[in-house]
Amino acid sequence: MGIEAWRIPIVIASAAGIYIAFLILVRVFGVRILGSLSSFDAVVIIMFGAVAGRVIIGHPPTVAAGAIGLATLMCLEAVFGAAQNLRGVRRTLAAPPVVVFAHGTPLYEAMHATHISEENLHSAIRAAGIAKREQVQCIILEPTGSLSVIREGQEIEPALLDGVEGAEHVVRVREGR
C-alpha cells in the first residue's frame, strides 16, 4: 500500500515526463486522434494509458504510487489548463483550428498536415445531415479534434474565423461570388 520516500520524486517525474510526451505526440500526430475514435483508435488510446500507468507507478505497483501519479497528472492538467489562457502558451500547446475543406473541395495540403482523411470528411458531412459535398461551405478541424461542418449559403461571422488557419479559402471564394 505504501511507497518508499525515495520513489515519490521518481513517480512525480515519471508522471510529468509521460504527460509532456503525450502532449508532444498529440501535437506531432494531430489532435484528430483524440476527436472521433474508431475502434482501432480506442485500442491505441487504451494502450497509451496502460503504458503510461506502468511507467508512472513503477515496480512494484502500490496504491500510494498510483495516488501520487494521479495527483501529479491532475496538477499538471490544472497548470497547463490555466496556462492556455496566455496567448503565446495557447499557440504552443494547442493546435489552431484548420480549414480542411472549402466549397465542396478537400484541401489536401491541410488534410495531410492534420492527418485527416477523405473518409473523415465524408463521415463528418454525413453526420451533419448533408447529402452532397457541394452543399458544404467548409469543414474546420477544431483544436479538440472534432470536425465542424458549415453548410453552403450560411453567413459566417468574421470573428468566428479569427485564428483559423486557411480561413482565406472560405472568405476568398465567398467574396468572389
Beta strands, then each sheet from edge to edge (+ up, - down):
strand 1: 98-102
strand 2: 105-106
strand 3: 136-141
strand 4: 147-151
sheet 1: 2+ 1- 3+ 4-
end
